[in-house]
Amino acid sequence: MTLEEFAKDAGCVVFEMHPDDAKGWGGKFAYFEKGHERFRTCGFRTPAAAYKSFMADTFGEQATKAIIKLLKKTEKVK
């Protein structure tokens, strides 16, 4: 399982913002949690950065590091 798959299963929706909306945010990608579409976090340069930020906001920095480490190990096993 990848970080993207895990984040999606946890409720993360990453999308590309309209170019006019993205100006001033520092990046064109944003995310929100399913069921909370009005609360968006914007300004990521890549979808991967948005997924990682979602994980840190949801589970905390230390838990996110552990989850990413575990996911990397499971990818190698495949």
mmCIF file as gemmi writes it, N, C-alpha and C atoms, coordinates in Angstrom:
data_model
loop_
_atom_site.group_PDB
_atom_site.id
_atom_site.type_symbol
_atom_site.label_atom_id
_atom_site.label_alt_id
_atom_site.label_comp_id
_atom_site.label_asym_id
_atom_site.label_entity_id
_atom_site.label_seq_id
_atom_site.pdbx_PDB_ins_code
_atom_site.Cartn_x
_atom_site.Cartn_y
_atom_site.Cartn_z
_atom_site.occupancy
_atom_site.B_iso_or_equiv
_atom_site.pdbx_formal_charge
_atom_site.auth_seq_id
_atom_site.auth_asym_id
_atom_site.pdbx_PDB_model_num
ATOM 1 N N . MET Axp A 1 ? 0.847 -1.171 0 1 0 ? 1 A 1
ATOM 2 C CA . MET Axp A 1 ? 0 0 0 1 0 ? 1 A 1
ATOM 3 C C . MET Axp A 1 ? 0.894 1.236 0 1 0 ? 1 A 1
ATOM 4 N N . THR Axp A 2 ? 0.504 2.235 -0.763 1 0 ? 2 A 1
ATOM 5 C CA . THR Axp A 2 ? 1.273 3.47 -0.846 1 0 ? 2 A 1
ATOM 6 C C . THR Axp A 2 ? 0.7 4.514 0.109 1 0 ? 2 A 1
ATOM 7 N N . LEU Axp A 3 ? 1.461 5.586 0.298 1 0 ? 3 A 1
ATOM 8 C CA . LEU Axp A 3 ? 0.992 6.7 1.124 1 0 ? 3 A 1
ATOM 9 C C . LEU Axp A 3 ? -0.303 7.261 0.552 1 0 ? 3 A 1
ATOM 10 N N . GLU Axp A 4 ? -0.373 7.395 -0.76 1 0 ? 4 A 1
ATOM 11 C CA . GLU Axp A 4 ? -1.573 7.907 -1.421 1 0 ? 4 A 1
ATOM 12 C C . GLU Axp A 4 ? -2.783 7.012 -1.135 1 0 ? 4 A 1
ATOM 13 N N . GLU Axp A 5 ? -2.616 5.717 -1.277 1 0 ? 5 A 1
ATOM 14 C CA . GLU Axp A 5 ? -3.715 4.78 -1.024 1 0 ? 5 A 1
ATOM 15 C C . GLU Axp A 5 ? -4.163 4.841 0.436 1 0 ? 5 A 1
ATOM 16 N N . PHE Axp A 6 ? -3.203 4.892 1.34 1 0 ? 6 A 1
ATOM 17 C CA . PHE Axp A 6 ? -3.529 4.959 2.763 1 0 ? 6 A 1
ATOM 18 C C . PHE Axp A 6 ? -4.291 6.239 3.083 1 0 ? 6 A 1
ATOM 19 N N . ALA Axp A 7 ? -3.803 7.37 2.575 1 0 ? 7 A 1
ATOM 20 C CA . ALA Axp A 7 ? -4.453 8.659 2.836 1 0 ? 7 A 1
ATOM 21 C C . ALA Axp A 7 ? -5.863 8.689 2.257 1 0 ? 7 A 1
ATOM 22 N N . LYS Axp A 8 ? -6.025 8.145 1.059 1 0 ? 8 A 1
ATOM 23 C CA . LYS Axp A 8 ? -7.362 8.094 0.451 1 0 ? 8 A 1
ATOM 24 C C . LYS Axp A 8 ? -8.302 7.241 1.298 1 0 ? 8 A 1
ATOM 25 N N . ASP Axp A 9 ? -7.814 6.101 1.775 1 0 ? 9 A 1
ATOM 26 C CA . ASP Axp A 9 ? -8.629 5.24 2.637 1 0 ? 9 A 1
ATOM 27 C C . ASP Axp A 9 ? -8.99 5.951 3.944 1 0 ? 9 A 1
ATOM 28 N N . ALA Axp A 10 ? -8.112 6.852 4.396 1 0 ? 10 A 1
ATOM 29 C CA . ALA Axp A 10 ? -8.358 7.598 5.629 1 0 ? 10 A 1
ATOM 30 C C . ALA Axp A 10 ? -9.261 8.81 5.402 1 0 ? 10 A 1
ATOM 31 N N . GLY Axp A 11 ? -9.625 9.07 4.139 1 0 ? 11 A 1
ATOM 32 C CA . GLY Axp A 11 ? -10.578 10.139 3.847 1 0 ? 11 A 1
ATOM 33 C C . GLY Axp A 11 ? -10.021 11.368 3.171 1 0 ? 11 A 1
ATOM 34 N N . CYS Axp A 12 ? -8.79 11.33 2.723 1 0 ? 12 A 1
ATOM 35 C CA . CYS Axp A 12 ? -8.173 12.487 2.078 1 0 ? 12 A 1
ATOM 36 C C . CYS Axp A 12 ? -8.568 12.571 0.604 1 0 ? 12 A 1
ATOM 37 N N . VAL Axp A 13 ? -8.935 13.778 0.184 1 0 ? 13 A 1
ATOM 38 C CA . VAL Axp A 13 ? -9.235 14.041 -1.226 1 0 ? 13 A 1
ATOM 39 C C . VAL Axp A 13 ? -8.31 15.164 -1.676 1 0 ? 13 A 1
ATOM 40 N N . VAL Axp A 14 ? -7.373 14.859 -2.566 1 0 ? 14 A 1
ATOM 41 C CA . VAL Axp A 14 ? -6.45 15.851 -3.11 1 0 ? 14 A 1
ATOM 42 C C . VAL Axp A 14 ? -6.967 16.266 -4.478 1 0 ? 14 A 1
ATOM 43 N N . PHE Axp A 15 ? -6.885 17.564 -4.754 1 0 ? 15 A 1
ATOM 44 C CA . PHE Axp A 15 ? -7.336 18.061 -6.045 1 0 ? 15 A 1
ATOM 45 C C . PHE Axp A 15 ? -6.435 19.198 -6.497 1 0 ? 15 A 1
ATOM 46 N N . GLU Axp A 16 ? -6.475 19.455 -7.8 1 0 ? 16 A 1
ATOM 47 C CA . GLU Axp A 16 ? -5.717 20.553 -8.375 1 0 ? 16 A 1
ATOM 48 C C . GLU Axp A 16 ? -6.616 21.782 -8.432 1 0 ? 16 A 1
ATOM 49 N N . MET Axp A 17 ? -6.143 22.861 -7.851 1 0 ? 17 A 1
ATOM 50 C CA . MET Axp A 17 ? -6.935 24.084 -7.799 1 0 ? 17 A 1
ATOM 51 C C . MET Axp A 17 ? -6.935 24.778 -9.158 1 0 ? 17 A 1
ATOM 52 N N . HIS Axp A 18 ? -7.949 25.571 -9.392 1 0 ? 18 A 1
ATOM 53 C CA . HIS Axp A 18 ? -8.005 26.399 -10.593 1 0 ? 18 A 1
ATOM 54 C C . HIS Axp A 18 ? -6.813 27.359 -10.54 1 0 ? 18 A 1
ATOM 55 N N . PRO Axp A 19 ? -6.136 27.609 -11.672 1 0 ? 19 A 1
ATOM 56 C CA . PRO Axp A 19 ? -4.951 28.473 -11.663 1 0 ? 19 A 1
ATOM 57 C C . PRO Axp A 19 ? -5.179 29.836 -11.001 1 0 ? 19 A 1
ATOM 58 N N . ASP Axp A 20 ? -6.353 30.425 -11.185 1 0 ? 20 A 1
ATOM 59 C CA . ASP Axp A 20 ? -6.629 31.725 -10.559 1 0 ? 20 A 1
ATOM 60 C C . ASP Axp A 20 ? -6.701 31.602 -9.038 1 0 ? 20 A 1
ATOM 61 N N . ASP Axp A 21 ? -7.23 30.492 -8.551 1 0 ? 21 A 1
ATOM 62 C CA . ASP Axp A 21 ? -7.338 30.273 -7.108 1 0 ? 21 A 1
ATOM 63 C C . ASP Axp A 21 ? -5.988 29.915 -6.484 1 0 ? 21 A 1
ATOM 64 N N . ALA Axp A 22 ? -5.11 29.302 -7.268 1 0 ? 22 A 1
ATOM 65 C CA . ALA Axp A 22 ? -3.825 28.83 -6.751 1 0 ? 22 A 1
ATOM 66 C C . ALA Axp A 22 ? -2.818 29.964 -6.561 1 0 ? 22 A 1
ATOM 67 N N . LYS Axp A 23 ? -3.048 31.097 -7.209 1 0 ? 23 A 1
ATOM 68 C CA . LYS Axp A 23 ? -2.105 32.22 -7.093 1 0 ? 23 A 1
ATOM 69 C C . LYS Axp A 23 ? -1.993 32.649 -5.635 1 0 ? 23 A 1
ATOM 70 N N . GLY Axp A 24 ? -0.758 32.788 -5.201 1 0 ? 24 A 1
ATOM 71 C CA . GLY Axp A 24 ? -0.508 33.239 -3.848 1 0 ? 24 A 1
ATOM 72 C C . GLY Axp A 24 ? -0.45 32.139 -2.793 1 0 ? 24 A 1
ATOM 73 N N . TRP Axp A 25 ? -0.765 30.92 -3.168 1 0 ? 25 A 1
ATOM 74 C CA . TRP Axp A 25 ? -0.739 29.827 -2.2 1 0 ? 25 A 1
ATOM 75 C C . TRP Axp A 25 ? 0.593 29.086 -2.19 1 0 ? 25 A 1
ATOM 76 N N . GLY Axp A 26 ? 1.401 29.227 -3.232 1 0 ? 26 A 1
ATOM 77 C CA . GLY Axp A 26 ? 2.686 28.548 -3.272 1 0 ? 26 A 1
ATOM 78 C C . GLY Axp A 26 ? 2.656 27.193 -3.942 1 0 ? 26 A 1
ATOM 79 N N . GLY Axp A 27 ? 1.495 26.727 -4.304 1 0 ? 27 A 1
ATOM 80 C CA . GLY Axp A 27 ? 1.352 25.445 -4.989 1 0 ? 27 A 1
ATOM 81 C C . GLY Axp A 27 ? -0.068 25.287 -5.491 1 0 ? 27 A 1
ATOM 82 N N . LYS Axp A 28 ? -0.248 24.406 -6.457 1 0 ? 28 A 1
ATOM 83 C CA . LYS Axp A 28 ? -1.558 24.29 -7.097 1 0 ? 28 A 1
ATOM 84 C C . LYS Axp A 28 ? -2.423 23.15 -6.567 1 0 ? 28 A 1
ATOM 85 N N . PHE Axp A 29 ? -1.926 22.402 -5.586 1 0 ? 29 A 1
ATOM 86 C CA . PHE Axp A 29 ? -2.703 21.287 -5.044 1 0 ? 29 A 1
ATOM 87 C C . PHE Axp A 29 ? -3.242 21.62 -3.656 1 0 ? 29 A 1
ATOM 88 N N . ALA Axp A 30 ? -4.393 21.05 -3.358 1 0 ? 30 A 1
ATOM 89 C CA . ALA Axp A 30 ? -5.042 21.245 -2.059 1 0 ? 30 A 1
ATOM 90 C C . ALA Axp A 30 ? -5.705 19.937 -1.654 1 0 ? 30 A 1
ATOM 91 N N . TYR Axp A 31 ? -6.143 19.864 -0.406 1 0 ? 31 A 1
ATOM 92 C CA . TYR Axp A 31 ? -6.86 18.675 0.04 1 0 ? 31 A 1
ATOM 93 C C . TYR Axp A 31 ? -7.957 19.05 1.012 1 0 ? 31 A 1
ATOM 94 N N . PHE Axp A 32 ? -8.887 18.125 1.152 1 0 ? 32 A 1
ATOM 95 C CA . PHE Axp A 32 ? -9.903 18.207 2.189 1 0 ? 32 A 1
ATOM 96 C C . PHE Axp A 32 ? -10.234 16.795 2.631 1 0 ? 32 A 1
ATOM 97 N N . GLU Axp A 33 ? -10.869 16.686 3.789 1 0 ? 33 A 1
ATOM 98 C CA . GLU Axp A 33 ? -11.286 15.384 4.29 1 0 ? 33 A 1
ATOM 99 C C . GLU Axp A 33 ? -12.709 15.115 3.83 1 0 ? 33 A 1
ATOM 100 N N . LYS Axp A 34 ? -12.975 13.879 3.402 1 0 ? 34 A 1
ATOM 101 C CA . LYS Axp A 34 ? -14.318 13.524 2.968 1 0 ? 34 A 1
ATOM 102 C C . LYS Axp A 34 ? -15.325 13.925 4.036 1 0 ? 34 A 1
ATOM 103 N N . GLY Axp A 35 ? -16.401 14.558 3.59 1 0 ? 35 A 1
ATOM 104 C CA . GLY Axp A 35 ? -17.421 15.02 4.51 1 0 ? 35 A 1
ATOM 105 C C . GLY Axp A 35 ? -17.19 16.431 5.024 1 0 ? 35 A 1
ATOM 106 N N . HIS Axp A 36 ? -16.022 16.983 4.709 1 0 ? 36 A 1
ATOM 107 C CA . HIS Axp A 36 ? -15.68 18.335 5.153 1 0 ? 36 A 1
ATOM 108 C C . HIS Axp A 36 ? -15.131 19.148 3.976 1 0 ? 36 A 1
ATOM 109 N N . GLU Axp A 37 ? -15.865 19.167 2.887 1 0 ? 37 A 1
ATOM 110 C CA . GLU Axp A 37 ? -15.4 19.782 1.647 1 0 ? 37 A 1
ATOM 111 C C . GLU Axp A 37 ? -15.132 21.284 1.775 1 0 ? 37 A 1
ATOM 112 N N . ARG Axp A 38 ? -15.774 21.938 2.71 1 0 ? 38 A 1
ATOM 113 C CA . ARG Axp A 38 ? -15.613 23.385 2.842 1 0 ? 38 A 1
ATOM 114 C C . ARG Axp A 38 ? -14.319 23.766 3.543 1 0 ? 38 A 1
ATOM 115 N N . PHE Axp A 39 ? -13.685 22.827 4.211 1 0 ? 39 A 1
ATOM 116 C CA . PHE Axp A 39 ? -12.449 23.097 4.942 1 0 ? 39 A 1
ATOM 117 C C . PHE Axp A 39 ? -11.279 22.526 4.151 1 0 ? 39 A 1
ATOM 118 N N . ARG Axp A 40 ? -10.633 23.392 3.398 1 0 ? 40 A 1
ATOM 119 C CA . ARG Axp A 40 ? -9.558 22.956 2.498 1 0 ? 40 A 1
ATOM 120 C C . ARG Axp A 40 ? -8.222 23.488 2.97 1 0 ? 40 A 1
ATOM 121 N N . THR Axp A 41 ? -7.187 22.7 2.737 1 0 ? 41 A 1
ATOM 122 C CA . THR Axp A 41 ? -5.824 23.12 3.023 1 0 ? 41 A 1
ATOM 123 C C . THR Axp A 41 ? -5.127 23.233 1.676 1 0 ? 41 A 1
ATOM 124 N N . CYS Axp A 42 ? -4.621 24.406 1.375 1 0 ? 42 A 1
ATOM 125 C CA . CYS Axp A 42 ? -4.118 24.713 0.03 1 0 ? 42 A 1
ATOM 126 C C . CYS Axp A 42 ? -2.622 25.004 0.037 1 0 ? 42 A 1
ATOM 127 N N . GLY Axp A 43 ? -2.04 24.977 -1.169 1 0 ? 43 A 1
ATOM 128 C CA . GLY Axp A 43 ? -0.68 25.447 -1.374 1 0 ? 43 A 1
ATOM 129 C C . GLY Axp A 43 ? 0.396 24.392 -1.452 1 0 ? 43 A 1
ATOM 130 N N . PHE Axp A 44 ? 0.087 23.222 -1.972 1 0 ? 44 A 1
ATOM 131 C CA . PHE Axp A 44 ? 1.09 22.165 -2.092 1 0 ? 44 A 1
ATOM 132 C C . PHE Axp A 44 ? 1.571 22.058 -3.532 1 0 ? 44 A 1
ATOM 133 N N . ARG Axp A 45 ? 2.845 21.845 -3.707 1 0 ? 45 A 1
ATOM 134 C CA . ARG Axp A 45 ? 3.414 21.764 -5.055 1 0 ? 45 A 1
ATOM 135 C C . ARG Axp A 45 ? 3.165 20.421 -5.715 1 0 ? 45 A 1
ATOM 136 N N . THR Axp A 46 ? 3.002 19.373 -4.897 1 0 ? 46 A 1
ATOM 137 C CA . THR Axp A 46 ? 2.764 18.031 -5.438 1 0 ? 46 A 1
ATOM 138 C C . THR Axp A 46 ? 1.62 17.367 -4.668 1 0 ? 46 A 1
ATOM 139 N N . PRO Axp A 47 ? 0.955 16.423 -5.306 1 0 ? 47 A 1
ATOM 140 C CA . PRO Axp A 47 ? -0.065 15.663 -4.57 1 0 ? 47 A 1
ATOM 141 C C . PRO Axp A 47 ? 0.536 14.92 -3.374 1 0 ? 47 A 1
ATOM 142 N N . ALA Axp A 48 ? 1.754 14.388 -3.528 1 0 ? 48 A 1
ATOM 143 C CA . ALA Axp A 48 ? 2.394 13.654 -2.435 1 0 ? 48 A 1
ATOM 144 C C . ALA Axp A 48 ? 2.577 14.54 -1.204 1 0 ? 48 A 1
ATOM 145 N N . ALA Axp A 49 ? 2.926 15.796 -1.405 1 0 ? 49 A 1
ATOM 146 C CA . ALA Axp A 49 ? 3.083 16.723 -0.279 1 0 ? 49 A 1
ATOM 147 C C . ALA Axp A 49 ? 1.743 16.963 0.41 1 0 ? 49 A 1
ATOM 148 N N . ALA Axp A 50 ? 0.676 17.016 -0.36 1 0 ? 50 A 1
ATOM 149 C CA . ALA Axp A 50 ? -0.664 17.206 0.214 1 0 ? 50 A 1
ATOM 150 C C . ALA Axp A 50 ? -1.071 15.983 1.026 1 0 ? 50 A 1
ATOM 151 N N . TYR Axp A 51 ? -0.82 14.785 0.51 1 0 ? 51 A 1
ATOM 152 C CA . TYR Axp A 51 ? -1.153 13.563 1.251 1 0 ? 51 A 1
ATOM 153 C C . TYR Axp A 51 ? -0.365 13.494 2.567 1 0 ? 51 A 1
ATOM 154 N N . LYS Axp A 52 ? 0.911 13.824 2.5 1 0 ? 52 A 1
ATOM 155 C CA . LYS Axp A 52 ? 1.751 13.778 3.696 1 0 ? 52 A 1
ATOM 156 C C . LYS Axp A 52 ? 1.261 14.791 4.735 1 0 ? 52 A 1
ATOM 157 N N . SER Axp A 53 ? 0.875 15.973 4.298 1 0 ? 53 A 1
ATOM 158 C CA . SER Axp A 53 ? 0.357 16.981 5.214 1 0 ? 53 A 1
ATOM 159 C C . SER Axp A 53 ? -0.956 16.535 5.851 1 0 ? 53 A 1
ATOM 160 N N . PHE Axp A 54 ? -1.819 15.909 5.051 1 0 ? 54 A 1
ATOM 161 C CA . PHE Axp A 54 ? -3.077 15.381 5.586 1 0 ? 54 A 1
ATOM 162 C C . PHE Axp A 54 ? -2.797 14.375 6.697 1 0 ? 54 A 1
ATOM 163 N N . MET Axp A 55 ? -1.844 13.486 6.434 1 0 ? 55 A 1
ATOM 164 C CA . MET Axp A 55 ? -1.508 12.468 7.425 1 0 ? 55 A 1
ATOM 165 C C . MET Axp A 55 ? -1.003 13.116 8.716 1 0 ? 55 A 1
ATOM 166 N N . ALA Axp A 56 ? -0.122 14.107 8.594 1 0 ? 56 A 1
ATOM 167 C CA . ALA Axp A 56 ? 0.424 14.772 9.771 1 0 ? 56 A 1
ATOM 168 C C . ALA Axp A 56 ? -0.668 15.521 10.534 1 0 ? 56 A 1
ATOM 169 N N . ASP Axp A 57 ? -1.579 16.159 9.821 1 0 ? 57 A 1
ATOM 170 C CA . ASP Axp A 57 ? -2.682 16.876 10.471 1 0 ? 57 A 1
ATOM 171 C C . ASP Axp A 57 ? -3.641 15.911 11.16 1 0 ? 57 A 1
ATOM 172 N N . THR Axp A 58 ? -3.813 14.74 10.58 1 0 ? 58 A 1
ATOM 173 C CA . THR Axp A 58 ? -4.767 13.766 11.106 1 0 ? 58 A 1
ATOM 174 C C . THR Axp A 58 ? -4.187 12.925 12.238 1 0 ? 58 A 1
ATOM 175 N N . PHE Axp A 59 ? -2.969 12.439 12.047 1 0 ? 59 A 1
ATOM 176 C CA . PHE Axp A 59 ? -2.388 11.489 12.994 1 0 ? 59 A 1
ATOM 177 C C . PHE Axp A 59 ? -1.243 12.051 13.83 1 0 ? 59 A 1
ATOM 178 N N . GLY Axp A 60 ? -0.737 13.213 13.472 1 0 ? 60 A 1
ATOM 179 C CA . GLY Axp A 60 ? 0.413 13.794 14.166 1 0 ? 60 A 1
ATOM 180 C C . GLY Axp A 60 ? 1.707 13.486 13.427 1 0 ? 60 A 1
ATOM 181 N N . GLU Axp A 61 ? 2.719 14.294 13.68 1 0 ? 61 A 1
ATOM 182 C CA . GLU Axp A 61 ? 3.999 14.167 12.971 1 0 ? 61 A 1
ATOM 183 C C . GLU Axp A 61 ? 4.69 12.827 13.229 1 0 ? 61 A 1
ATOM 184 N N . GLN Axp A 62 ? 4.794 12.448 14.489 1 0 ? 62 A 1
ATOM 185 C CA . GLN Axp A 62 ? 5.533 11.22 14.824 1 0 ? 62 A 1
ATOM 186 C C . GLN Axp A 62 ? 4.829 9.975 14.292 1 0 ? 62 A 1
ATOM 187 N N . ALA Axp A 63 ? 3.513 9.921 14.436 1 0 ? 63 A 1
ATOM 188 C CA . ALA Axp A 63 ? 2.765 8.77 13.922 1 0 ? 63 A 1
ATOM 189 C C . ALA Axp A 63 ? 2.858 8.706 12.4 1 0 ? 63 A 1
ATOM 190 N N . THR Axp A 64 ? 2.839 9.859 11.738 1 0 ? 64 A 1
ATOM 191 C CA . THR Axp A 64 ? 2.951 9.89 10.277 1 0 ? 64 A 1
ATOM 192 C C . THR Axp A 64 ? 4.295 9.329 9.832 1 0 ? 64 A 1
ATOM 193 N N . LYS Axp A 65 ? 5.361 9.687 10.526 1 0 ? 65 A 1
ATOM 194 C CA . LYS Axp A 65 ? 6.682 9.141 10.189 1 0 ? 65 A 1
ATOM 195 C C . LYS Axp A 65 ? 6.675 7.616 10.307 1 0 ? 65 A 1
ATOM 196 N N . ALA Axp A 66 ? 6.07 7.104 11.37 1 0 ? 66 A 1
ATOM 197 C CA . ALA Axp A 66 ? 6.004 5.655 11.574 1 0 ? 66 A 1
ATOM 198 C C . ALA Axp A 66 ? 5.156 4.98 10.503 1 0 ? 66 A 1
ATOM 199 N N . ILE Axp A 67 ? 4.048 5.609 10.13 1 0 ? 67 A 1
ATOM 200 C CA . ILE Axp A 67 ? 3.17 5.052 9.091 1 0 ? 67 A 1
ATOM 201 C C . ILE Axp A 67 ? 3.897 5.006 7.754 1 0 ? 67 A 1
ATOM 202 N N . ILE Axp A 68 ? 4.589 6.083 7.412 1 0 ? 68 A 1
ATOM 203 C CA . ILE Axp A 68 ? 5.322 6.128 6.137 1 0 ? 68 A 1
ATOM 204 C C . ILE Axp A 68 ? 6.418 5.069 6.116 1 0 ? 68 A 1
ATOM 205 N N . LYS Axp A 69 ? 7.114 4.913 7.235 1 0 ? 69 A 1
ATOM 206 C CA . LYS Axp A 69 ? 8.16 3.886 7.329 1 0 ? 69 A 1
ATOM 207 C C . LYS Axp A 69 ? 7.567 2.497 7.123 1 0 ? 69 A 1
ATOM 208 N N . LEU Axp A 70 ? 6.434 2.237 7.761 1 0 ? 70 A 1
ATOM 209 C CA . LEU Axp A 70 ? 5.759 0.947 7.62 1 0 ? 70 A 1
ATOM 210 C C . LEU Axp A 70 ? 5.284 0.735 6.179 1 0 ? 70 A 1
ATOM 211 N N . LEU Axp A 71 ? 4.726 1.757 5.576 1 0 ? 71 A 1
ATOM 212 C CA . LEU Axp A 71 ? 4.258 1.639 4.189 1 0 ? 71 A 1
ATOM 213 C C . LEU Axp A 71 ? 5.406 1.346 3.237 1 0 ? 71 A 1
ATOM 214 N N . LYS Axp A 72 ? 6.541 1.969 3.455 1 0 ? 72 A 1
ATOM 215 C CA . LYS Axp A 72 ? 7.72 1.717 2.601 1 0 ? 72 A 1
ATOM 216 C C . LYS Axp A 72 ? 8.177 0.265 2.734 1 0 ? 72 A 1
ATOM 217 N N . LYS Axp A 73 ? 8.129 -0.263 3.944 1 0 ? 73 A 1
ATOM 218 C CA . LYS Axp A 73 ? 8.519 -1.667 4.155 1 0 ? 73 A 1
ATOM 219 C C . LYS Axp A 73 ? 7.557 -2.602 3.437 1 0 ? 73 A 1
ATOM 220 N N . THR Axp A 74 ? 6.266 -2.305 3.476 1 0 ? 74 A 1
ATOM 221 C CA . THR Axp A 74 ? 5.3 -3.187 2.827 1 0 ? 74 A 1
ATOM 222 C C . THR Axp A 74 ? 5.407 -3.103 1.311 1 0 ? 74 A 1
ATOM 223 N N . GLU Axp A 75 ? 5.808 -1.938 0.774 1 0 ? 75 A 1
ATOM 224 C CA . GLU Axp A 75 ? 5.997 -1.824 -0.679 1 0 ? 75 A 1
ATOM 225 C C . GLU Axp A 75 ? 7.145 -2.693 -1.149 1 0 ? 75 A 1
ATOM 226 N N . LYS Axp A 76 ? 8.2 -2.781 -0.344 1 0 ? 76 A 1
ATOM 227 C CA . LYS Axp A 76 ? 9.377 -3.584 -0.708 1 0 ? 76 A 1
ATOM 228 C C . LYS Axp A 76 ? 9.068 -5.071 -0.696 1 0 ? 76 A 1
ATOM 229 N N . VAL Axp A 77 ? 8.141 -5.488 0.149 1 0 ? 77 A 1
ATOM 230 C CA . VAL Axp A 77 ? 7.784 -6.902 0.278 1 0 ? 77 A 1
ATOM 231 C C . VAL Axp A 77 ? 7.052 -7.396 -0.963 1 0 ? 77 A 1
ATOM 232 N N . LYS Axp A 78 ? 6.29 -6.541 -1.606 1 0 ? 78 A 1
ATOM 233 C CA . LYS Axp A 78 ? 5.489 -6.945 -2.765 1 0 ? 78 A 1
ATOM 234 C C . LYS Axp A 78 ? 6.294 -7.521 -3.866 1 0 ? 78 A 1
